[in-house]
Amino acid sequence: MFLSALTIRLLYLADYYGTPFFLAPMWDSAEYASMAEVFARGAIDDTFGYRPPLYPIFLGMVNLITGSILMAPRILQILFGSYAVLICYRIARRLYGERAGVLAALLTAYSGLMIFFDLELLPTSLFTLTLLLFLEQMVRLNDNGNLMIAGLWLGIASLIWPVVLPFGAMAMLWIARTKRVSTLHTTTASGNALRFFAGWAFLPLLSLIIHLLAGQGAVVVSSNGGVNFYIGNHRTADGTSVTLPEVGESWLWNQMEEEVEDSIGGEVGSSAVDRHYWAKGIREITSDPVGWLRLMGKKLLLFWSYRTITSDQDIGFHLSLFPWLKILSFIGFPLMVIPALWGLLTGIRVREIRLIGLFILTFSILVIFFFVNARFRHPLTPILIILAVGGVSTLYGAIKQNGWVRVLRSGSVITGVVVGVVLLFAGGASGGMKHAHYPYFAYGVALERVGRLVEADSLFALAISKDSTAPFISFKRGELAVRMELYRDAIPQYERELKLQPHYAKGWNNLGIVQLNVGRPLEAIRSFETAMDSDPKLITARRNLLRALDEIARERAGENDWITAQPLFQKASGLDPTNPFYPTMSLKGRYILQDRIGIHSDLDSLLRRFPDYLPARQLKESWKR
């Protein structure tokens, strides 16, 4: 079983290797890879407080030992995914018997999305493994399971994705009601619960101490929970996208810090940002509780929908590049829901199955407090496979004993089908999918990052043909044109983007750079000024504006065109008050243009600030003569 899982994953690796998505990690994957490279150098990334630490540390250690960030982690994750197959076998065998164990293992081994996520630079594979190790210990408590190890595995999983951390409290209650735990020396309920707590709380407490020492504030695992909570619960949230009302989808952690700093008037750490956005999210909920309940219902249906909610990378498009993997993707979450409900309903009297059901319910509720996509629900896939195999096995045995008519009319079968169909298809009409342009846009970005610029531009053009109103595509085409030194071709692309996003500061800044390169400096100045008006904190726009002002002001002054040059020097003086050249030239221009009211006092003021600046002193002497 292990070799079977290993082989199919290695075949996918051989197929995947060298493709743009393999060579160019996208969005979250790119951020994890960047953090890992910083950790490998023995430093702490600026975004350390905003990401659960264990996965980037894992990547950093692999990078430090092997020097590889693209291949070595994926090989290790292939081993993780293959071993997860064995854990599924052991859990299913314990609950339902040998045949069920083998079938659960094979389904897990050949599940398309299990294979897919094992090769992505995302925490999904490692998280799924640790989650299964936790559940294995819990279902073995009456045999040779270990409470402290169970708690430790849940604590490790929490450092990968903290959404499971609260389940530890429910696990403690469940343990307290377990009558016999063979590996414990105590038989008291409180002793059992404390033993689990020791393992569960150890690593999160250690994480808290490390964050405090690193100056991140009181962060237990990560401080992105508040931002994600706000994203998933503001009044315009759709339940799946990472859109912030104030910024859009393309936001950065430093923007979050800047907003909080502006609101409280001082520098803040990641824990303060976390608290700020938790509070904003709660205010959104309390301002419209009925609307929030509707949103939660929508997210619950999306979580269980047969549709795959994509995020950074359109999974459906990716699978279309690997047809055999797309076929295997049908062995997955949606297919397992109805038979898993059978397994849960027919085995509800078994304590271990009740625990698994409690975990599934808790996990799904905790996830929808934020937002939904495929990799957030994916860790339940092997658990559903175990229950589904158990459900089918139990029903098959009942049919052999009582006949299929009687069994199919039973409450468990009917309830499983009805509830499963509602969960799978009621959310299908709730939307939440990426727009039609997105897969082509994402693939174009990957092609751009590996240097295949002409192909990337073709994909961006195709993306625009799918949705001409989609933001950022024309901007990316403008960037491509600049990289290919086709500056005049870049201008209409940036202008098209700015019609869609008239306050997009980076777009105005890039347009100004291109206008400078094609000899249109006055237009460039207006573009840079618009960029600064849109985002006063965009330092590059300020620098570029100063460069443009300097260039054209010197040129016009050399042509003795002081009507144009003088106000440009004056603007440059406001942008760079530490440079006496600009106010000196502005005063010279005023003198030539006969604008002499207060000019002598202005020059004296300049000389008091820069008493040793020779051109200003020479200007004063020339005026005396």
ZADO-259686 format. One line per field, with one value per residue (C-alpha): x, y, z; residue in one letter. Coordinates in Angstrom, 3 decimals, m for minus. Layout:
% ZADO-259686
xx = [X  ...]
yy = [Y  ...]
zz = [Z  ...]
resn = [a  ...]
% end
This chain:
% ZADO-259686
xx = [0.000  2.808  4.696  1.547  0.965  4.646  4.720  1.697  3.066  6.487  4.799  3.019  6.314  7.908  4.989  4.871  8.617  9.746  6.271  5.688  3.615  6.383  9.167  7.303  5.461  2.370  1.060  0.856  3.378  5.736  5.370  6.116  9.159  10.394  10.001  11.853  14.803  15.032  14.881  17.605  19.875  19.289  17.048  13.360  11.126  9.188  5.937  6.862  4.020  1.406  1.926  1.711  5.400  5.854  5.566  7.930  10.373  10.107  10.802  13.670  15.321  14.968  16.430  19.298  20.200  19.632  19.899  16.627  13.303  11.549  12.370  13.420  10.298  8.090  9.878  9.411  5.740  5.389  6.668  4.237  1.312  2.355  2.620  m0.796  m2.168  m0.872  m2.471  m5.819  m5.376  m4.734  m7.668  m10.128  m8.903  m9.424  m12.926  m14.217  m11.837  m8.985  m10.783  m12.088  m8.572  m7.093  m9.851  m9.532  m5.768  m6.120  m8.717  m6.507  m3.473  m5.217  m7.302  m6.396  m6.386  m4.412  m1.744  m2.055  m1.620  1.306  3.330  2.309  4.459  1.588  1.093  m1.826  0.120  1.964  m1.199  m3.207  m0.517  m0.372  m4.170  m4.379  m1.680  m3.753  m6.939  m5.097  m3.971  m7.462  m9.220  m6.636  m7.062  m8.690  m5.825  m2.343  m3.018  m1.193  m2.980  0.124  1.219  m2.317  m2.224  1.248  0.101  m2.854  m0.486  1.807  m1.177  m2.159  1.243  0.598  m2.985  m4.336  m8.009  m7.815  m6.426  m9.869  m10.743  m8.324  m10.902  m13.537  m11.036  m10.358  m14.092  m14.297  m11.260  m12.743  m15.710  m13.567  m13.701  m10.517  m7.267  m4.717  m1.485  m2.221  m1.103  m4.071  m7.718  m9.119  m10.878  m8.940  m5.622  m6.428  m7.439  m4.301  m2.084  m3.658  m3.446  0.291  0.916  m1.634  m0.572  3.212  4.049  1.500  2.883  6.410  5.251  3.825  7.168  9.090  6.754  7.159  10.949  10.835  8.918  5.689  3.533  1.188  0.812  0.017  0.428  m0.048  m1.754  m3.427  m6.595  m8.006  m7.433  m8.935  m11.866  m12.587  m12.183  m14.695  m17.316  m17.504  m20.791  m19.655  m17.890  m18.755  m17.403  m14.562  m12.375  m9.620  m10.970  m10.553  m13.155  m10.562  m7.898  m9.235  m7.640  m4.051  m3.210  0.027  0.740  2.515  m0.689  m2.531  0.056  m0.138  m3.908  m3.669  m0.811  m2.872  m5.855  m3.937  m1.187  1.957  3.934  2.303  3.262  1.495  m0.561  m2.043  m2.961  m4.626  m6.708  m7.680  m9.135  m10.857  m12.606  m13.528  m14.937  m17.027  m18.386  m19.403  m21.258  m23.050  m24.099  m26.070  m26.468  m29.176  m27.040  m24.102  m26.164  m27.111  m23.439  m22.507  m25.166  m23.815  m20.258  m21.411  m23.022  m19.944  m17.755  m19.700  m20.477  m19.529  m17.766  m14.096  m13.592  m10.197  m7.944  m4.355  m4.346  m7.350  m7.263  m9.604  m7.391  m4.271  m5.788  m6.698  m2.956  m2.636  m5.633  m4.870  m4.745  m8.035  m9.637  m8.298  m9.645  m13.123  m11.924  m12.270  m14.338  m17.675  m17.802  m17.296  m19.877  m22.965  m21.285  m19.382  m22.721  m23.807  m20.666  m21.304  m24.988  m24.584  m21.661  m22.955  m22.972  m19.218  m17.366  m14.469  m16.814  m18.688  m15.340  m14.566  m18.026  m17.507  m14.190  m15.698  m18.521  m16.167  m13.629  m16.211  m17.724  m14.299  m13.337  m16.481  m15.825  m13.191  m13.609  m13.826  m11.615  m10.458  m7.306  m9.132  m11.575  m9.165  m7.769  m11.180  m10.863  m9.014  m11.307  m14.368  m12.795  m12.452  m16.082  m17.284  m15.559  m17.008  m20.473  m20.405  m18.946  m21.608  m24.426  m23.047  m23.035  m26.583  m27.756  m26.281  m28.091  m31.428  m31.765  m31.165  m34.794  m35.028  m31.618  m32.163  m35.376  m33.598  m33.378  m29.567  m29.500  m32.319  m31.019  m27.482  m28.704  m31.007  m28.541  m25.669  m27.525  m28.533  m24.961  m23.437  m25.830  m27.463  m24.130  m23.647  m25.823  m24.106  m21.288  m17.913  m15.912  m13.122  m14.055  m13.535  m10.395  m8.572  m6.917  m5.416  m4.245  m2.612  m0.936  0.295  1.853  3.642  4.932  6.141  8.043  9.941  10.838  8.435  7.211  5.614  3.576  2.614  1.326  m0.764  m2.336  m3.046  m4.693  m6.830  m7.747  m8.904  m11.014  m12.771  m13.446  m12.429  m13.366  m11.044  m8.408  m4.619  m4.443  m3.677  m1.260  0.623  0.680  2.171  4.880  5.616  5.966  8.434  10.485  10.611  11.542  8.374  7.703  5.196  3.171  3.093  1.370  m2.067  m1.982  m1.419  m4.010  m6.565  m5.825  m6.249  m9.683  m10.659  m8.803  m8.436  m6.913  m4.344  m1.177  1.277  m0.374  0.050  3.644  4.488  2.752  4.880  8.095  7.176  6.205  9.641  11.320  9.479  10.205  6.906  8.150  5.288  2.770  5.023  4.944  1.150  1.120  3.509  1.485  m1.688  0.119  1.076  m2.458  m3.762  m1.200  0.929  3.014  4.194  7.842  8.790  6.273  7.772  11.291  10.207  8.341  11.451  13.551  11.106  10.931  14.708  15.203  12.780  13.469  17.207  16.460  14.060  16.400  19.199  16.895  16.174  12.496  12.025  8.257  8.272  11.388  10.662  7.471  9.115  12.069  9.611  7.765  11.073  12.005  8.861  9.671  13.317  13.639  17.156  18.603  19.369  19.760  16.031  14.982  18.016  17.020  13.390  14.459  16.646  13.675  11.447  14.044  14.283  10.474  10.213  8.362  10.392  7.942  9.556  12.327  15.195  13.767  13.223  16.878  18.028  15.929  17.564  21.050  20.247  19.415  22.361  24.948  27.768  25.858  27.938  25.375  22.904  25.605  26.608  22.958  22.721  25.898  24.598  21.392  23.402  25.239]
yy = [0.000  2.377  1.499  1.900  5.389  6.256  5.075  7.065  10.212  9.755  9.348  12.645  14.248  13.103  14.588  17.792  18.458  21.411  22.880  26.577  25.826  23.516  26.041  29.154  28.831  31.035  33.447  31.578  28.994  31.774  33.436  30.183  29.605  33.151  32.714  29.395  30.969  33.622  30.932  28.971  32.034  32.056  35.127  35.799  36.929  40.187  38.238  35.661  36.695  36.407  32.767  29.561  28.841  25.096  24.682  27.546  26.297  22.814  24.270  26.327  23.288  21.298  24.199  24.567  20.842  20.155  23.578  22.843  24.626  23.165  19.447  18.200  19.406  17.806  14.479  14.585  15.445  12.463  10.339  12.065  11.385  7.767  7.216  8.855  6.006  3.514  5.487  5.388  1.639  1.229  3.428  1.781  m1.718  m1.010  0.358  m1.869  m4.771  m5.791  m5.493  m2.048  m1.007  m2.120  m0.426  2.839  2.799  2.248  4.985  7.405  6.394  7.070  10.110  12.783  15.740  13.800  13.348  16.965  18.539  16.271  18.079  21.660  23.910  24.360  23.061  20.837  17.573  17.946  19.094  16.116  13.707  15.130  15.198  11.509  10.671  12.463  10.603  7.271  7.715  8.720  5.710  3.411  4.720  1.506  m0.500  0.978  4.645  7.315  10.434  12.595  11.649  12.276  15.746  16.350  15.501  17.879  20.569  20.009  20.218  23.503  25.010  24.182  25.414  26.818  26.302  22.858  24.180  24.644  21.004  20.123  21.285  18.949  16.111  16.631  16.337  13.178  11.709  12.518  10.293  7.402  4.664  2.778  4.001  1.202  3.163  5.519  4.990  6.955  6.037  9.416  11.521  14.645  12.776  11.538  15.012  16.593  14.065  14.969  18.689  18.413  17.179  19.448  22.733  22.294  23.465  26.320  27.653  27.350  29.211  31.988  32.397  32.504  35.154  37.252  36.982  37.910  41.099  39.953  40.357  37.817  35.557  31.913  30.471  33.232  36.594  36.118  34.849  38.339  39.362  36.106  36.444  39.935  38.788  36.008  38.007  41.576  42.628  42.246  38.890  36.077  33.318  32.196  35.076  36.864  40.316  43.150  45.881  48.645  47.092  44.278  40.864  42.068  43.124  42.761  42.330  45.690  47.351  45.807  47.162  50.621  50.734  49.798  52.261  55.018  54.166  54.169  56.633  54.586  51.525  48.183  44.514  41.622  40.866  44.382  43.913  40.623  42.208  45.124  42.872  40.525  43.606  44.814  41.402  41.273  44.764  43.622  40.647  42.602  45.313  42.779  39.465  38.161  38.826  37.148  34.016  33.851  34.172  31.383  29.155  29.893  29.056  25.822  24.725  25.790  23.760  20.583  21.419  19.033  22.011  22.620  26.138  27.285  29.982  30.715  28.200  26.990  23.288  22.346  24.097  22.541  19.057  19.642  19.777  16.234  14.246  11.047  12.972  14.646  11.207  10.244  13.501  11.949  9.792  12.521  14.672  14.879  11.171  10.193  12.424  10.193  6.843  8.615  9.686  6.040  5.055  7.732  6.923  3.126  3.364  6.131  3.856  3.320  5.883  6.244  6.908  9.486  11.170  11.284  12.697  15.329  16.285  16.602  18.799  20.973  21.304  22.387  24.969  26.383  26.698  28.565  31.191  32.324  31.471  28.339  26.833  23.389  23.135  24.165  21.263  18.806  17.378  15.793  13.739  10.728  10.809  10.729  7.874  5.848  6.476  5.857  2.489  1.614  2.692  0.648  m2.377  m2.201  m1.862  m4.691  m6.949  m5.912  m6.591  m10.095  m10.745  m8.949  m8.345  m5.165  m3.946  m3.849  m2.252  0.423  1.414  1.835  5.221  5.357  4.902  7.331  9.956  9.658  10.099  13.045  14.925  14.151  15.375  18.585  19.245  18.450  20.268  23.052  24.871  24.345  27.336  29.525  30.577  31.099  29.972  31.969  33.956  32.458  34.502  33.409  30.102  31.720  34.693  32.451  30.308  33.473  34.672  31.331  31.511  35.055  33.991  31.304  33.738  32.543  36.052  35.678  32.669  34.568  37.496  35.093  33.681  37.176  38.071  34.939  35.907  39.344  37.697  35.751  38.869  42.307  43.881  41.702  43.785  43.379  41.510  44.597  45.696  42.396  42.813  46.258  44.789  42.139  44.780  46.687  43.528  43.004  46.727  47.404  50.630  52.122  48.894  49.097  52.484  51.379  48.356  50.513  53.026  50.203  48.980  52.474  52.788  49.736  50.863  54.660  54.749  52.001  53.818  51.204  51.351  55.133  54.820  52.231  54.287  57.285  55.258  54.176  57.725  58.895  56.210  57.248  60.958  62.176  63.637  66.098  63.258  61.164  63.891  63.892  60.087  60.122  62.852  60.800  57.782  59.813  61.149  57.558  56.254  58.863  56.031  54.715  55.718  54.640  57.085  59.900  59.034  58.723  62.036  63.739  62.160  63.324  66.852  67.047  65.808  68.130  71.160  71.002  70.540  73.507  75.692  74.873  76.072  79.224  78.187  79.354  79.549  75.735  75.115  77.316  75.574  72.213  73.174  74.419  71.070  69.220  71.375  70.232  66.576  66.837  69.620  68.478  69.379  73.150  72.896  72.900  75.951  77.842  77.161  77.998  81.377  82.016  81.326  83.660  86.410  85.964  85.892  89.131  87.363  89.167  89.774  88.339  86.772  88.240  87.032  83.583  83.474  84.615  81.848  79.349  80.537  80.211  76.547  75.932  78.644  76.894  76.238  78.166  78.529  80.195  82.589  83.372  84.034  86.537  88.316  88.518  90.129  92.761  93.686]
zz = [0.000  0.868  m2.315  m4.384  m2.973  m3.381  m6.993  m8.146  m6.497  m8.075  m11.463  m10.905  m9.841  m13.098  m15.031  m12.968  m12.908  m15.009  m15.563  m14.777  m11.665  m10.391  m10.998  m9.885  m6.556  m6.574  m3.937  m0.604  m1.814  m2.862  0.550  2.359  0.131  0.791  4.559  4.339  2.561  5.295  8.033  6.226  6.550  10.301  10.268  10.928  8.094  8.482  8.061  10.726  13.035  10.291  9.322  11.381  11.945  11.564  7.795  6.804  9.461  7.933  4.476  5.878  7.481  4.255  2.300  4.752  4.620  0.926  m0.712  m2.493  m2.101  m5.144  m5.167  m1.705  0.186  m2.424  m2.107  1.666  1.222  m1.107  1.766  4.147  1.819  1.322  5.056  5.541  3.428  6.014  8.836  7.014  6.684  10.407  11.482  9.072  10.005  13.681  13.151  10.339  9.708  7.402  4.058  4.917  5.912  2.590  0.579  2.545  1.981  m1.762  m2.155  m0.212  m2.248  m5.566  m4.607  m7.144  m4.765  m2.157  m4.838  m5.990  m2.551  m1.667  m4.350  m3.597  m1.433  0.970  4.540  3.474  3.167  6.490  8.257  6.968  8.157  11.689  11.872  10.982  13.533  16.190  15.250  15.166  18.768  19.829  18.298  19.919  23.459  24.668  23.242  22.981  22.260  24.221  25.422  25.663  22.147  20.875  22.393  20.988  17.453  17.773  19.065  16.061  13.703  15.387  14.581  10.931  10.879  14.163  13.238  14.923  18.206  19.855  19.227  22.011  24.551  23.089  23.006  26.719  27.472  25.382  27.168  30.563  29.684  28.423  31.058  30.209  28.690  28.754  28.579  31.454  35.009  36.339  36.084  37.121  34.509  35.505  35.285  31.794  30.655  32.132  30.394  27.047  27.893  28.561  25.047  23.379  24.998  25.000  21.475  21.297  24.596  23.220  20.096  22.298  24.073  20.785  19.352  22.506  22.315  18.621  19.444  17.740  20.844  22.442  19.403  20.213  16.714  14.156  13.921  10.549  12.253  12.766  9.141  7.838  10.240  8.950  5.325  5.863  7.779  6.499  4.946  1.321  1.856  m0.546  1.695  m0.575  m1.740  0.172  m0.645  1.843  1.295  1.658  m0.580  m2.776  m3.274  m3.772  m0.230  1.700  5.409  5.598  4.353  7.279  9.696  8.121  8.528  12.200  12.776  11.189  13.386  16.680  15.808  16.361  15.391  16.110  16.201  14.552  17.680  17.607  13.942  14.871  17.644  15.406  12.712  15.161  16.543  13.043  12.178  15.352  14.643  11.166  12.640  15.357  12.902  10.821  12.680  10.334  7.284  9.011  9.738  6.064  5.153  7.555  6.024  2.568  3.664  5.280  2.005  0.041  2.394  1.589  m2.041  m4.838  m6.445  m5.767  m4.434  m5.694  m4.314  m5.363  m8.177  m10.131  m9.346  m12.175  m14.728  m13.210  m13.392  m17.040  m17.729  m16.309  m17.646  m15.731  m12.452  m13.326  m13.626  m10.196  m8.742  m8.809  m5.895  m3.343  m1.076  m2.984  m3.844  m0.205  1.498  1.192  2.046  4.859  6.309  6.138  8.034  10.643  11.099  11.194  13.615  15.838  18.879  18.608  20.721  18.291  15.377  17.444  18.114  14.396  13.704  16.396  14.840  11.342  12.666  14.724  11.937  9.352  11.719  12.640  8.968  7.940  10.601  8.116  4.418  2.292  m0.369  m1.447  0.627  3.780  3.582  1.961  5.260  5.846  2.632  4.117  7.152  4.910  2.945  6.159  7.116  3.548  3.360  6.758  5.675  2.490  4.322  7.026  4.520  2.399  5.445  6.320  2.762  2.853  6.121  5.608  1.878  m0.074  m0.091  3.688  4.076  1.432  3.170  6.499  8.171  7.975  4.208  3.480  5.894  4.490  0.924  1.685  3.885  1.526  m1.556  0.223  1.379  m1.983  m4.289  m2.262  m2.220  m5.943  m6.722  m4.148  m6.455  m4.905  m7.930  m9.491  m12.593  m16.041  m16.643  m13.508  m14.542  m17.641  m15.607  m12.976  m15.625  m17.342  m14.078  m13.706  m17.294  m16.657  m13.565  m15.478  m18.260  m20.971  m21.645  m25.076  m23.903  m20.750  m22.809  m24.907  m21.731  m20.421  m23.732  m23.450  m19.881  m21.070  m23.775  m20.996  m18.914  m20.152  m16.800  m14.696  m12.870  m13.008  m16.332  m18.430  m15.725  m16.072  m19.870  m19.353  m17.126  m19.743  m22.462  m20.281  m19.666  m23.435  m23.840  m25.825  m23.949  m26.355  m26.262  m22.455  m22.348  m23.657  m21.340  m18.262  m19.448  m19.884  m16.356  m14.918  m16.513  m14.479  m11.343  m11.448  m7.957  m8.516  m7.419  m8.693  m12.130  m12.311  m11.151  m13.823  m16.490  m15.486  m15.787  m19.313  m20.274  m19.129  m21.211  m24.399  m23.930  m22.463  m19.157  m18.536  m18.803  m16.554  m13.910  m13.932  m13.627  m10.671  m8.959  m9.410  m7.951  m4.877  m4.518  m4.648  m2.169  m0.357  1.143  m2.226  m1.880  m5.399  m6.889  m4.825  m6.005  m9.616  m9.481  m8.128  m10.883  m13.563  m12.132  m11.919  m15.471  m17.216  m14.992  m15.752  m19.445  m19.601  m17.557  m19.991  m22.784  m20.731  m20.509  m16.937  m17.240  m17.315  m15.235  m12.172  m10.933  m11.527  m9.338  m6.733  m6.715  m6.474  m3.484  m1.679  m2.378  m1.286  1.301  2.272  m1.134  m1.443  m5.239  m5.949  m3.889  m5.197  m8.808  m7.995  m6.593  m9.624  m11.866  m9.888  m10.220  m13.975  m14.295  m12.265  m9.417  m6.745  m3.902  m0.781  m2.817  m0.762  2.541  0.988  m0.075  3.380  4.928  2.565  3.508  7.202  6.566  4.223  5.048  3.174  m0.066  m2.598  m5.451  m3.071  m1.812  m5.398  m6.266  m3.385  m4.551  m8.123  m6.894  m4.954  m8.139]
resn = [m  f  l  s  a  l  t  i  r  l  l  y  l  a  d  y  y  g  t  p  f  f  l  a  p  m  w  d  s  a  e  y  a  s  m  a  e  v  f  a  r  g  a  i  d  d  t  f  g  y  r  p  p  l  y  p  i  f  l  g  m  v  n  l  i  t  g  s  i  l  m  a  p  r  i  l  q  i  l  f  g  s  y  a  v  l  i  c  y  r  i  a  r  r  l  y  g  e  r  a  g  v  l  a  a  l  l  t  a  y  s  g  l  m  i  f  f  d  l  e  l  l  p  t  s  l  f  t  l  t  l  l  l  f  l  e  q  m  v  r  l  n  d  n  g  n  l  m  i  a  g  l  w  l  g  i  a  s  l  i  w  p  v  v  l  p  f  g  a  m  a  m  l  w  i  a  r  t  k  r  v  s  t  l  h  t  t  t  a  s  g  n  a  l  r  f  f  a  g  w  a  f  l  p  l  l  s  l  i  i  h  l  l  a  g  q  g  a  v  v  v  s  s  n  g  g  v  n  f  y  i  g  n  h  r  t  a  d  g  t  s  v  t  l  p  e  v  g  e  s  w  l  w  n  q  m  e  e  e  v  e  d  s  i  g  g  e  v  g  s  s  a  v  d  r  h  y  w  a  k  g  i  r  e  i  t  s  d  p  v  g  w  l  r  l  m  g  k  k  l  l  l  f  w  s  y  r  t  i  t  s  d  q  d  i  g  f  h  l  s  l  f  p  w  l  k  i  l  s  f  i  g  f  p  l  m  v  i  p  a  l  w  g  l  l  t  g  i  r  v  r  e  i  r  l  i  g  l  f  i  l  t  f  s  i  l  v  i  f  f  f  v  n  a  r  f  r  h  p  l  t  p  i  l  i  i  l  a  v  g  g  v  s  t  l  y  g  a  i  k  q  n  g  w  v  r  v  l  r  s  g  s  v  i  t  g  v  v  v  g  v  v  l  l  f  a  g  g  a  s  g  g  m  k  h  a  h  y  p  y  f  a  y  g  v  a  l  e  r  v  g  r  l  v  e  a  d  s  l  f  a  l  a  i  s  k  d  s  t  a  p  f  i  s  f  k  r  g  e  l  a  v  r  m  e  l  y  r  d  a  i  p  q  y  e  r  e  l  k  l  q  p  h  y  a  k  g  w  n  n  l  g  i  v  q  l  n  v  g  r  p  l  e  a  i  r  s  f  e  t  a  m  d  s  d  p  k  l  i  t  a  r  r  n  l  l  r  a  l  d  e  i  a  r  e  r  a  g  e  n  d  w  i  t  a  q  p  l  f  q  k  a  s  g  l  d  p  t  n  p  f  y  p  t  m  s  l  k  g  r  y  i  l  q  d  r  i  g  i  h  s  d  l  d  s  l  l  r  r  f  p  d  y  l  p  a  r  q  l  k  e  s  w  k  r]
% end
